[in-house]
Amino acid sequence: MTQRKSFGSDNHAGAHPAVLQAMLEANSGDAVAYGADKWTALASAELRQAFRCEGEVFFVFTGGGANILGLSALLSRHGAVICAESAHINTDECGSAERLVGTKLLQVPAPDGKLTPELIAQRLPGSRDEHFSQPGLVALTQSTEFGTCYSLEELRKVYDFCHASGLLVYIDGARLSNAAATLDCDLGDIAECADVLSFGGTKNGAVGAEALIVMRPDTVGSVLYLRKQQTQLASKMRFVAAQFSALMQDGLWRKNAGHANAMARRLADGLHDVPGVSIAYPVQANAVFAQVPPRQIEALQRDWIFETWGESKSLVRWMAAFDTPPADVDAFLADIHATADS
Ligand SMILES: Cc1ncc(COP(=O)(O)O)c(C=O)c1O
């Protein structure tokens, strides 16, 4: 029997064959190290064009690494970060923003993972008082940790509000491709609403490749040096860069993300008539969060890999990936129906 798909994480997926092929093709003879190679030049140019970036692109290994680099690129020594309580930098990065960047995270409860000008404004009293942490930037996640997605209009409102309030904007784009596929927009349309943002390759079919997009030349400043200090400068950069060229080729990134999103939608659509199961957040990317009776979760986890979320024993996160087969979604749905309360 072929192995069933995990619904635990888009990180459980393997790599897309085109990505592996691109790495194989980059494995031809010697190339100068640390990014002075033709693959890095090509992928940087492709990403700069796609993001309408006038600054620079910096390849790194991990999403957490991109976040740390992005925050440290934008923050002053005394700057603090406003973010949603649910932000990955707050909940899942082992305190690296605090430890490695040396900043304070000013969290805001955001019920669907999305910040608004009103929520950000809650954290502004105290600005320009030396006794308080001084917000320097706002960190958003697109698509969010709850599988929701900012519309372009919502992003624009946040960006304009932030800039009018003297705050810069960082977007954690570990799943930016899922958002762009949902919004049916260019990567550049989202990037217009950020000063610096990350672009995740790993969850989209790469092996371990993320990019930090620094939108304007005046912000590039010290990122070159910070990346090295933060141990994210790849000596054999060509293999990271080649993965991005593969994803950019013929819009593979959008196809992969679109498929993952469609599989999450298929799963969500099949849940409507399951007694005792309800969808917890709008399904706008490749994640389905659902309330499920704990007894049923236990039964399903005998055959399927997925996680309960946060402290709740009844909230689950089901993730689809670029290679999730529709048949596995249907088989999973059949088991959800079979184990439901009658
Ligand atoms: C929203 C978000 N940002 C960043 C990351 C970090 O990525 P990595 O595990 O590659 O450090 C993740 C990983 O799951 C994520 O979901």
The ligand as a Gaussian input file, in Angstrom:
#p B3LYP/6-31G(d) Opt

LIG

0 1
 C        4.509000      31.373000       9.412000
 C        5.863000      30.723000       9.550000
 N        6.953000      31.493000       9.589000
 C        8.174000      30.973000       9.711000
 C        8.359000      29.609000       9.819000
 C        9.734000      29.101000      10.081000
 O       10.275000      28.280000       9.149000
 P       11.491000      27.316000       9.496000
 O       10.924000      26.159000      10.216000
 O       12.057000      27.007000       8.153000
 O       12.462000      28.094000      10.333000
 C        7.256000      28.753000       9.772000
 C        7.426000      27.288000       9.871000
 O        6.541000      26.518000      10.068000
 C        5.964000      29.330000       9.658000
 O        4.843000      28.575000       9.666000

